[in-house]
């Protein structure tokens, strides 16, 4: 067990669980191209007597995106692929497309995007992330990933950015019964790795990451500002400590 510094907090740590998008990798550079691709495919499948910009705006608004602003309490930073299907379908239904057809169109667009976009290629690590992970790994700390993404795609992303071998365990939304903010992911991780929750840290950029850590009753919940959509004031309501970046995680007594 090692003593780590998270901002101004010291914590005896056995395991650190990271979120992926917005914490380790750039959320916007990955997910905006995906949303745009899905939206374009949906529009190409339907014929409505409304301007395309209006339909796009309705879809983006349904995801909590307003003229580029992302609502930190909205779906976009948190929703799983099957939740995305319902959001898309709901918008289409509001434009008088029958519900079952709306779901088929949404599912088709999501599946086709996964086949054509190879979205892992858009993933970009934040500066210094790999260095921090290597340091933690070498110190003997267990490192895990808890992501709302699908596990296979999460692993592809980690391989693409060159950090897959630094994780002891990866859990995606398809590996648990209940996604974030339920504690299932953390419970699975600590069970498989044999970690003590009292000495486990949850590090993420979103409200759902913080709530998941709280519900799982881990020892420390850390909010990260870099790349996320929540402000410091918002994260501070849920986290034990808020840091600007994972670069601020240090082995105590070893600041480099």
N, C-alpha and C positions, 0 to 999 in steps of 0.2 A: 504494500500500500504506500502511495506517495502523497506528499503534501503539494497540492496545486493552488495556484493563485488565479482567481477569476475576478478581474478588476480589483476591488478592494477586499475581496473575500478569500480567506484561506480555507481549504477543505481537504480532509484526508480522503483520498480518492482511490477506488479500486476499479471503477468502470465509468467511462464517459460515453453517453449515447448522443449522437448528433442527428439532427434533421439534415436533409440534403439541400433542397432548393431554397435559396435565400439565406442559408447558413454557411454551406460549403461552396455552393455554386450559384451563379448569377440567376436569380429567379426570372427576371424580366426577359433576359436574352434567350432563355429556353422556352418560356411558356407563351409569350406573345406571338411568336411565329406559329406555334401549335394552334392557338385560338384563331388566328387569322386563316390558317389553312382549313381548319374544320368549318369555319364560317363560310368561306368561299365554296367549299364542297356542298354544303347544305343549300346555299343560294342557287347553285348550279342545278340542283335536283328539283327545284320547285318553280312554279310560275305564279307570281302574285302581282296584282296590279298596284303595287306600291313601289316607291323608289328604293333601290338597293341600299343607299346610305341610311335610309330610315330603318330598314330591317337590321342592318349591321349595328346601328345604334341601339336598337331594342335588345339585341343579343348581348352586346357588351354591357349594357345597363343591367341586364338580368344577372350577369356575373359580378356586378358591383364595380364596374369600370365606367367612369364618367369623365369624358374628355381627357383621358390619360391618367386621371386620379383613380387609385385603387383603394376601395373601401377596406380598411383593415378588419372590419367585421363582416365583410361580404364573402361570397363563395370562391372567388378566383384564386386566392392564395391557398385554399384548403381542399377544394372539392376533388373527389376521386373520379376516374373515368365514368363509372356508372352513375355518379351524381351529375356529372357533366351532361350525360345523355338526357337526364330528366330536365335539366335547365334548358337545353336546346329545344327539347320536345315541347316544353311548356310555352316557350315563345312562339313556336310554330302553331300550337293549338290556339293561341290567342289570335292568330291570323287565319282561323277557321280551317286549319288542316286537321283531319281526324286524328285522334290521339294515337292509335296504333300505327298509322302511317307516319305521324310525326316522330314516334320513337324509332321506327325503322330507318327513317332518314338520318336521324341523329346518330344512331348506332353505326350506320354505314359510313358516315363521315368520320367518326372517331376511328373506326377500324381501318379505313382507307388511309387516314393520316398516319397511323402507326406504321402501315406498310410502306408508304411513299416518302415520308419525311425523314426517317431515321433521326429522330429528335435528339438522341444522345449526342449527335455531332454539334449541337448548338450549346452544349454544356461548357461552361467556363469557370474554372476554379477562381475563387478570390485569392488575391495575392497573399502568400505566406501560409496558406492552408496546409499544403503538403508538408512543409517544414514542421509545423506544429504537430501534425499527425505522426510523423516519423519520430519526433522527440518523445511523444507520449508512448508510442509503441516500444521504443527502445528502453523506456523506463519500466516497462512491464505492466503498464495500465491496459486494461481491456478496452477495446474501441468497438462500438457498434453503431449501426445506422437504423433509424426508424423513419420511414418515409411514407407519405400518402401515395406515392407512385407505385406502379407495379414492380414486383421484385426483379423480374428478368430485365426490365428496362433500367431499373436502378443499378443493377450490376453492370450492364452494358455501359452506363454513364460513368460509373466508377473506373471501369477499365479504360474508357476513352480518355479520361483526364489523368490517368496514371496513379490512382490511389487504391485500387481494388484490393491489393495485397496487404493493405494496412488495417483492414477491418476484420475483427474476429467473427462478426455475425451481421447479416443484413436482413431486415424485416420490412417487407412492403405491405401495402393495404390488402393484398390478396392472400396474405398468410395468416390473417387473424379474422375473427368473427366480427369484431367491432373496430372501426378505424378511429383515428384521433378525433376527439380528445379523450376517448376511452383509454384505459390503461393497458389494454391487451398487448400492444406492441412491447411495451416495457416489461410487462410480466413475462412475456415469451423470451425476451432477451436475457433477463436475469436468471430465468429458469435454465435456459440452454447453457449459458456461460457459468452458472453457479456463482453469480455475483451477489454481494450483499447490497440490498436496496439502500440501506442507511449510508453506504459509501459509494452510491451511484449518482451521477450528475446527468441531468437532461439539458442539452444545449440546443436552442432553436430560435427562430426569428418570429414565430407567430403565436397568436393567442392560444391556438389549439395545442401547440407544443408545450406551452406553459401549463395549460390545464391538464394535459396528459401526465406531465410530471407530477403535478399536485395530486391527481387522482391515484397515481401509482404509489404515492408517498415516498418518492426518492429523497435522498439526503439534501440535494441542492438542485434548484431550477434556475437556469441561466438564460436570459434573453439576449439576443444578438441584434444589433441595429443594422449593420451593413447588409444592404440588399433587401431587407425586409420592407414591409409596408406599414408596420406598426411603429408609432413614435415611442420615444423613451418613456413618456408619461403613461402611455397605454400599457407597455410591457411591464413597467414597474408595478402595476396593479396585480400582476400575476406571478412575476419572477421574484426570486430571492435577491438577485443582482442582475443588472443590465450592463453589458459591455458593448463597445463599439464594433468589435470584430473578434473572431476566434484567435487572431494574432495576439490578443491580450491574455490568452491562457498561458501560464508559465509554471514550470516546475519551481517550487519555492527554493530560493537560493541559487537559481540558475536562470538569470534574466535573458540570456542570449539564445 
